[in-house]
Amino acid sequence: MLLTEKLSGEKLVNSSNSPSPNQRLLPLTAKINDKNHLEIGGCDVVDLVKQYGSPLYILDEKTLRTCAIQYRDAFKEYYPGESQVIYASKAWSCMAIVSILASEGIGFDVVSGGELFTTTKALEMSGYNGDDIKEKIYLHGNNKSIAELELAIDAGCKIIVDNWLELETLAQLTAKKEQSAKILIRLTPGIECHTHEYIRTGSIDSKFGFDLNQLEAVFTFIKEQNFIECIGLHAHIGSQIFELEPHNDLGGVLADWFKKALDYGLPLTELNVGGGLGIRYTESDDPPSIADWVKTVATAVTKACEERGLALPKLIAEPGRSMVATSCITAYTVGGKKVIPDVRTYISVDGGMSDNPRPITYQSLYQMAIASKMDQEHSETVTVAGKHCESGDILIKDIQLPDTNPNDILVVFATGAYNYSMASNYNRIGRPAAVLVNEGESSLIIRRETYDDLVRQDLLPTRLAQ
């Protein structure tokens, strides 16, 4: 079977009608060129590996921008009030991505001092001023350090408060500094989604957010503070979600507590519904489109507010995976092949769990291809193994590919989310390079780590040195 048939009708050509990228397996610019090689962003993937080496993350600028535009414009179409899309940086935080998304009007959800630093530095280098930065950055996290809270206060970004210790610490810090902080309260709405247990965050049994029975005490405490301004509520019900109904339920829960917070005299103006829209990792995946997800969220919040006599708040959403995942592929070089008769055939690649920990962590599935053999039949069933010293370092089991040979270029689709951001130096392997491709041009956006980089933070006690 050929890849074009295997992908169930997905066309590997440039698309002018901009389908929802999260419903595709490949970036929007993917095509098969006259060499029968896979091409992304007008660049031959095989040539990119020759130039930059492998493993290599290849990020398609057009797909990333299209995701941002579709989210931004869908909220303008379906939500009658003010809205702001903010990117969940944990999916992949790097300066190039920040700069691209900021240019499309997207804000940023950060969950550490490092993500906050990366975002503010990228925005400053891209020419955005202090007020722009303050208004569009939201600091998350269930265990923010004092240093991170102080960094956020000094930066003037908004802080999404997760628990009592954080709230009390923030009250002390702002009073000591005599600096105000704008906050949103994260609540646990008690809504279950059918997703992996590690990425369910909206149920009652979750490490994130205040339980609903704590909120009235929280509102009372905030009302007594001089330097804390509570401007909104936040909830997030999970990740890689294919269902729309839970978002209808979320609108009502948030609106109820929004109204109660107003009754306590808190000046709430924002409602943050989190993110969680799923993407298509495999042929059988069928997520809703970006527009359908936004329409559901916007309609639910609008209806819930109207039923409770509330003025429409500023509506915030935090897409991460669905913003960036499909924009990127990872290219590997194939090494050896091990055939175990009547059992399994393994092919090894020059990366694995250090650049994509999701299969070993979540048992995640992906679709793959041989970039240099796009015209060949998928005639061989193989298991793709990483190079790390772990039996579980398997990128995928029993996938059909063309007959493979050493030095073939294997690509894994939809690796923009939680691949680079969760990458490690296991086995002292350097993290890969990343390139941005657009209209036939490629630009290095993350350089490959060298052996010197691997020992840069190591220290040798004087007594051990010669």
Phi and psi in degrees as a GROMACS rama.xvg file:
@    title "Ramachandran Plot"
@    xaxis  label "Phi"
@    yaxis  label "Psi"
@TYPE xy
-82.0529  155.975  LEU-2
-60.1353  -40.3104  LEU-3
-62.2441  -30.3349  THR-4
-79.7402  -37.1589  GLU-5
-64.0268  -30.488  LYS-6
-84.483  19.2286  LEU-7
54.3167  45.4434  SER-8
90.0561  -3.2376  GLY-9
-67.6001  122.966  GLU-10
-82.7537  128.424  LYS-11
-92.2318  61.3769  LEU-12
-142.172  161.87  VAL-13
-59.9523  140.044  ASN-14
-117.83  125.461  SER-15
-85.966  -17.667  SER-16
-93.3652  6.28299  ASN-17
46.2017  70.9042  SER-18
-63.2701  164.165  PRO-19
-63.5254  114.602  SER-20
-58.575  -31.9335  PRO-21
-67.6082  -13.0602  ASN-22
-93.903  2.63994  GLN-23
-108.181  159.077  ARG-24
-87.6998  -27.4069  LEU-25
-123.051  159.64  LEU-26
-56.6457  158.025  PRO-27
-61.0743  -28.5953  LEU-28
-90.3619  2.60207  THR-29
-61.7391  134.992  ALA-30
-154.873  164.628  LYS-31
-100.968  120.813  ILE-32
-86.6936  -175.364  ASN-33
-71.3515  -8.5502  ASP-34
-91.4175  0.937646  LYS-35
63.0536  32.1432  ASN-36
-103.245  154.628  HIS-37
-74.0654  135.454  LEU-38
-125.337  133.806  GLU-39
-127.673  130.895  ILE-40
59.3695  29.856  GLY-41
77.4314  8.41125  GLY-42
-116.821  132.082  CYS-43
-69.3982  123.086  ASP-44
-62.6604  -37.8295  VAL-45
-63.2222  -41.1275  VAL-46
-67.2453  -35.9931  ASP-47
-62.5755  -40.1191  LEU-48
-66.5345  -38.4408  VAL-49
-61.1487  -37.0478  LYS-50
-80.2405  -41.5712  GLN-51
-110.648  -9.7826  TYR-52
85.0368  179.467  GLY-53
-141.898  159.017  SER-54
-60.9726  155.026  PRO-55
-144.579  124.665  LEU-56
-83.7793  129.53  TYR-57
-119.836  112.33  ILE-58
-105.841  123.071  LEU-59
-90.4734  114.854  ASP-60
-63.9584  -39.0446  GLU-61
-62.5166  -42.9237  LYS-62
-65.6407  -42.3681  THR-63
-61.0525  -46.3918  LEU-64
-64.6607  -39.1844  ARG-65
-61.595  -42.3297  THR-66
-58.4357  -47.4658  CYS-67
-61.1258  -44.9411  ALA-68
-64.8714  -42.8144  ILE-69
-64.2994  -41.9883  GLN-70
-63.0496  -50.3575  TYR-71
-59.2406  -48.7977  ARG-72
-72.7372  -31.5835  ASP-73
-65.7197  -39.4531  ALA-74
-66.3473  -37.1036  PHE-75
-64.133  -34.9359  LYS-76
-76.7905  -41.7165  GLU-77
-101.472  -14.331  TYR-78
-112.8  121.383  TYR-79
-71.5677  -18.2688  PRO-80
-96.8802  -167.558  GLY-81
-75.7998  148.475  GLU-82
-144.796  159.959  SER-83
-149.326  125.33  GLN-84
-91.4419  127.995  VAL-85
-122.148  138.137  ILE-86
-83.2346  129.285  TYR-87
-76.6666  95.9569  ALA-88
-61.136  -22.0256  SER-89
-57.8209  -24.8353  LYS-90
-61.6015  -43.2477  ALA-91
-171.728  107.939  TRP-92
-103.887  112.661  SER-93
-153.037  159.933  CYS-94
-65.5115  -35.1447  MET-95
-65.0925  -42.3585  ALA-96
-64.4358  -42.9387  ILE-97
-57.2951  -47.8482  VAL-98
-62.2711  -44.1577  SER-99
-62.7006  -48.7973  ILE-100
-68.0838  -37.5904  LEU-101
-61.4372  -36.095  ALA-102
-67.1547  -17.2061  SER-103
-100.197  10.5628  GLU-104
86.3109  11.8979  GLY-105
-85.3126  141.925  ILE-106
-96.3814  -167.478  GLY-107
-142.12  130.869  PHE-108
-99.0548  118.904  ASP-109
-118.767  151.213  VAL-110
-126.436  17.4977  VAL-111
-163.606  166.614  SER-112
-61.9359  -34.7428  GLY-113
-66.1668  -43.0706  GLY-114
-67.5894  -37.4506  GLU-115
-63.9802  -43.649  LEU-116
-63.3191  -46.5558  PHE-117
-58.3444  -45.2732  THR-118
-65.9264  -48.6961  THR-119
-65.4458  -38.2424  THR-120
-64.5068  -44.1404  LYS-121
-63.5062  -41.3511  ALA-122
-66.3007  -41.2429  LEU-123
-63.036  -43.7076  GLU-124
-67.9299  -24.4004  MET-125
-90.3618  2.83682  SER-126
94.4437  11.4263  GLY-127
-85.3175  142.701  TYR-128
-89.459  176.152  ASN-129
-58.653  -40.9314  GLY-130
-65.8457  -39.0644  ASP-131
-60.0149  -42.6039  ASP-132
-64.9612  -46.9002  ILE-133
-60.079  -42.8337  LYS-134
-72.6972  -23.169  GLU-135
-115.843  12.9376  LYS-136
-118.409  131.433  ILE-137
-124.146  123.977  TYR-138
-93.6559  120.638  LEU-139
-101.756  -178.289  HIS-140
130.875  140.519  GLY-141
-92.0163  -4.89185  ASN-142
-149.421  58.2544  ASN-143
-65.1039  135.525  LYS-144
-77.4525  165.01  SER-145
-59.9644  -40.7772  ILE-146
-61.8708  -39.7172  ALA-147
-68.3776  -40.5712  GLU-148
-64.399  -40.8455  LEU-149
-65.4245  -39.2972  GLU-150
-61.4693  -41.3404  LEU-151
-68.2035  -41.7289  ALA-152
-60.8988  -46.3087  ILE-153
-66.3788  -34.5833  ASP-154
-75.0551  -20.2938  ALA-155
78.8067  13.5579  GLY-156
-79.7806  168.645  CYS-157
-84.7364  145.034  LYS-158
-117.431  125.854  ILE-159
-94.9325  107.745  ILE-160
-82.5303  133.085  VAL-161
-107.834  -22.8104  ASP-162
-161.214  172.52  ASN-163
-63.6307  -44.3606  TRP-164
-58.8404  -44.1273  LEU-165
-63.6712  -43.1285  GLU-166
-63.213  -44.8076  LEU-167
-66.9885  -40.2085  GLU-168
-63.5833  -41.6979  THR-169
-64.5022  -38.8027  LEU-170
-61.3805  -42.3917  ALA-171
-66.7697  -43.9126  GLN-172
-65.42  -45.0025  LEU-173
-66.7955  -36.9996  THR-174
-66.2066  -42.3166  ALA-175
-63.6387  -42.2443  LYS-176
-81.0004  -16.9945  LYS-177
54.4347  42.6466  GLU-178
-121.956  134.887  GLN-179
-79.0915  152.185  SER-180
-132.113  132.951  ALA-181
-90.4539  129.233  LYS-182
-129.069  157.547  ILE-183
-120.084  146.526  LEU-184
-96.6738  126.119  ILE-185
-88.9313  127.113  ARG-186
-116.606  155.889  LEU-187
-99.6117  106.382  THR-188
-77.9762  -11.9918  PRO-189
76.0667  34.4551  GLY-190
-113.205  126.513  ILE-191
-94.2307  143.549  GLU-192
-125.905  150.581  CYS-193
-83.6263  85.1403  HIS-194
-146.95  179.809  THR-195
-61.6431  139.63  HIS-196
-59.5803  -28.1487  GLU-197
-72.1356  -18.753  TYR-198
-117.306  24.8203  ILE-199
-93.637  120.521  ARG-200
-126.065  2.21522  THR-201
-103.669  -6.50318  GLY-202
-77.5789  167.415  SER-203
-62.7082  -39.4737  ILE-204
-86.0457  81.7156  ASP-205
-144.211  147.15  SER-206
-75.9864  -10.7279  LYS-207
-97.6525  137.729  PHE-208
82.6129  163.726  GLY-209
-78.2322  137.786  PHE-210
-66.9126  153.068  ASP-211
-60.4718  -31.8361  LEU-212
-75.0075  -4.12879  ASN-213
-95.8859  -13.6616  GLN-214
-66.4053  -38.0496  LEU-215
-65.1277  -38.1957  GLU-216
-65.6067  -37.3666  ALA-217
-62.6541  -46.7587  VAL-218
-60.5104  -40.9332  PHE-219
-63.5767  -43.9476  THR-220
-61.4567  -46.4312  PHE-221
-62.6107  -38.7263  ILE-222
-58.9432  -27.1591  LYS-223
-87.1677  -6.01916  GLU-224
-91.6467  142.979  GLN-225
-89.3171  -23.2115  ASN-226
-118.477  12.0666  PHE-227
-116.561  125.551  ILE-228
-115.077  109.072  GLU-229
-84.2363  114.874  CYS-230
-108.01  -5.08836  ILE-231
-175.885  178.482  GLY-232
-120.75  153.264  LEU-233
-136.21  143.327  HIS-234
-150.103  152.338  ALA-235
-143.377  128.255  HIS-236
-105.464  3.73006  ILE-237
143.155  -173.971  GLY-238
-136.096  154.697  SER-239
55.31  48.7053  GLN-240
-93.5835  132.304  ILE-241
-105.681  -6.32337  PHE-242
-95.0932  146.367  GLU-243
-100.785  -27.7879  LEU-244
-57.5534  -40.6439  GLU-245
-57.6386  -28.2099  PRO-246
-73.3782  -28.0906  HIS-247
-63.593  -43.3304  ASN-248
-64.4145  -38.9716  ASP-249
-62.5249  -38.2085  LEU-250
-57.1351  -41.7025  GLY-251
-69.1491  -42.5015  GLY-252
-61.436  -46.2649  VAL-253
-65.9247  -40.0963  LEU-254
-64.9393  -38.1296  ALA-255
-58.9144  -47.0921  ASP-256
-76.7627  -28.1612  TRP-257
-60.9513  -45.7068  PHE-258
-63.4845  -41.5276  LYS-259
-65.674  -39.1875  LYS-260
-63.015  -38.9705  ALA-261
-63.276  -37.2936  LEU-262
-63.2097  -28.204  ASP-263
-81.2207  -1.60084  TYR-264
87.6134  11.5251  GLY-265
-80.2855  139.077  LEU-266
-84.8656  58.9276  PRO-267
-69.8857  136.053  LEU-268
-134.364  -10.2739  THR-269
-125.766  144.553  GLU-270
-129.957  119.098  LEU-271
-110.146  117.115  ASN-272
-96.9391  9.15325  VAL-273
70.3011  -155.698  GLY-274
-133.733  -133.741  GLY-275
112.372  -5.15746  GLY-276
-59.3117  133.392  LEU-277
-80.0527  169.373  GLY-278
-127.482  171.141  ILE-279
-92.9514  103.31  ARG-280
-89.4057  -32.2082  TYR-281
-130.444  169.765  THR-282
-59.7468  -31.4684  GLU-283
-82.7615  -13.0678  SER-284
-69.9053  138.872  ASP-285
-139.438  72.2657  ASP-286
-76.5423  157.997  PRO-287
-64.8122  160.594  PRO-288
-75.954  163.765  SER-289
-57.0385  -46.095  ILE-290
-62.3635  -41.2429  ALA-291
-66.7991  -38.997  ASP-292
-64.1822  -47.3675  TRP-293
-62.0516  -43.2381  VAL-294
-59.7474  -43.0616  LYS-295
-62.4545  -49.06  THR-296
-62.0219  -48.9379  VAL-297
-64.259  -42.0013  ALA-298
-65.9932  -41.0746  THR-299
-63.6337  -44.5904  ALA-300
-67.7673  -43.2676  VAL-301
-59.8437  -47.2787  THR-302
-63.8096  -44.4961  LYS-303
-62.8355  -39.5037  ALA-304
-69.2499  -41.8868  CYS-305
-62.6866  -40.7656  GLU-306
-65.4804  -25.5983  GLU-307
-104.322  7.1051  ARG-308
67.6211  29.839  GLY-309
-96.7087  140.471  LEU-310
-66.3319  144.695  ALA-311
-64.6759  124.889  LEU-312
-78.2999  168.989  PRO-313
-68.7379  124.957  LYS-314
-97.7294  123.197  LEU-315
-112.355  138.354  ILE-316
-132.189  151.565  ALA-317
-125.697  62.5002  GLU-318
-67.6004  140.254  PRO-319
-127.703  -74.3864  GLY-320
-53.8466  -48.4673  ARG-321
-71.4367  -12.0092  SER-322
-83.9073  -36.2078  MET-323
-122.922  -19.9813  VAL-324
-59.5687  -52.2262  ALA-325
-71.2248  -13.5394  THR-326
-71.958  -15.0305  SER-327
-125.72  145.202  CYS-328
-124.218  159.422  ILE-329
-115.665  131.647  THR-330
-107.287  132.849  ALA-331
-123.11  159.782  TYR-332
-101.936  129.101  THR-333
-74.609  138.798  VAL-334
-108.239  -121.766  GLY-335
-80.3191  167.454  GLY-336
-127.733  134.266  LYS-337
-121.069  118.151  LYS-338
-104.176  119.672  VAL-339
-107.372  102.656  ILE-340
-52.3759  133.272  PRO-341
63.377  13.7893  ASP-342
-125.122  -69.7814  VAL-343
-166.838  151.806  ARG-344
-113.858  124.612  THR-345
-103.123  137.663  TYR-346
-119.868  142.516  ILE-347
-107.114  145.609  SER-348
-122.814  169.373  VAL-349
-88.8959  24.8591  ASP-350
-148.635  -148.932  GLY-351
141.69  -129.209  GLY-352
-66.4259  -19.534  MET-353
-77.8739  -23.4445  SER-354
-109.577  -12.8878  ASP-355
-147.511  87.4652  ASN-356
-82.1326  -0.779703  PRO-357
-66.031  -39.3955  ARG-358
-62.2152  -43.4411  PRO-359
-76.4427  -24.1602  ILE-360
-88.1098  -47.4918  THR-361
-113.833  2.19894  TYR-362
58.1376  36.5277  GLN-363
-70.5061  146.592  SER-364
-108.928  148.752  LEU-365
-137.398  164.676  TYR-366
-106.52  146.729  GLN-367
-136.409  167.964  MET-368
-155.383  165.047  ALA-369
-100.145  110.724  ILE-370
-62.9451  -24.9351  ALA-371
-93.9697  1.89486  SER-372
-137.316  47.6183  LYS-373
-69.8025  -16.3207  MET-374
-97.6644  2.84877  ASP-375
-99.1213  151.381  GLN-376
-62.1448  143.207  GLU-377
-85.117  84.5773  HIS-378
-106.257  -6.10423  SER-379
-123.305  132.86  GLU-380
-95.9921  120.562  THR-381
-134.786  160.602  VAL-382
-110.408  126.009  THR-383
-93.0879  116.395  VAL-384
-106.856  142.203  ALA-385
-80.8631  175.439  GLY-386
-95.6436  3.98956  LYS-387
-83.6433  158.906  HIS-388
-82.6884  63.5065  CYS-389
-146.959  128.342  GLU-390
-61.8897  -28.6345  SER-391
-81.5619  1.77708  GLY-392
-78.7411  74.9878  ASP-393
-122.254  122.972  ILE-394
-75.8837  -37.5147  LEU-395
-164.296  145.185  ILE-396
-99.4601  139.322  LYS-397
51.668  60.9289  ASP-398
-107.237  148.002  ILE-399
-87.3131  128.249  GLN-400
-138.746  165.251  LEU-401
-62.3248  160.201  PRO-402
-55.2169  121.433  ASP-403
-102.079  153.418  THR-404
-135.54  159.452  ASN-405
-54.1827  141.254  PRO-406
79.2441  -0.612501  ASN-407
-63.3957  154.246  ASP-408
-103.67  112.528  ILE-409
-96.531  136.157  LEU-410
-120.632  142.259  VAL-411
-110.921  130.448  VAL-412
-84.484  157.7  PHE-413
56.8613  54.275  ALA-414
-111.487  20.699  THR-415
-77.2977  -19.5402  GLY-416
-111.006  128.03  ALA-417
63.4168  24.3348  TYR-418
-102.968  -68.0121  ASN-419
-63.1571  -40.1524  TYR-420
-66.5255  -23.7439  SER-421
-106.904  8.38058  MET-422
-65.8902  153.983  ALA-423
-135.941  178.556  SER-424
-107.611  32.0909  ASN-425
-55.2872  139.292  TYR-426
62.7005  19.8037  ASN-427
54.0866  46.3612  ARG-428
-101.037  129.966  ILE-429
-69.6816  146.808  GLY-430
-67.7537  146.567  ARG-431
-69.8176  168.279  PRO-432
-80.6661  161.466  ALA-433
-132.324  138.395  ALA-434
-124.014  146.412  VAL-435
-101.727  128.652  LEU-436
-117.591  141.175  VAL-437
-164.243  122.172  ASN-438
49.8059  46.1161  GLU-439
85.0915  -0.35766  GLY-440
-112.98  145.369  GLU-441
-123.37  142.102  SER-442
-134.759  130.864  SER-443
-70.173  124.727  LEU-444
-114.07  -19.2167  ILE-445
-140.782  123.928  ILE-446
-80.236  155.277  ARG-447
-70.3291  136.177  ARG-448
-70.7484  139.031  GLU-449
-99.7503  172.116  THR-450
-61.5627  -36.5322  TYR-451
-61.8689  -37.0259  ASP-452
-61.6993  -35.3707  ASP-453
-67.1154  -27.8513  LEU-454
-106.611  6.36929  VAL-455
-60.4186  -35.8521  ARG-456
-94.8835  -2.06173  GLN-457
-73.8514  144.877  ASP-458
-126.383  138.972  LEU-459
-111.305  115.276  LEU-460
-53.7601  145.745  PRO-461
-54.991  -39.8014  THR-462
-66.5264  -16.5019  ARG-463
-95.5657  -15.3619  LEU-464
-82.4654  147.907  ALA-465
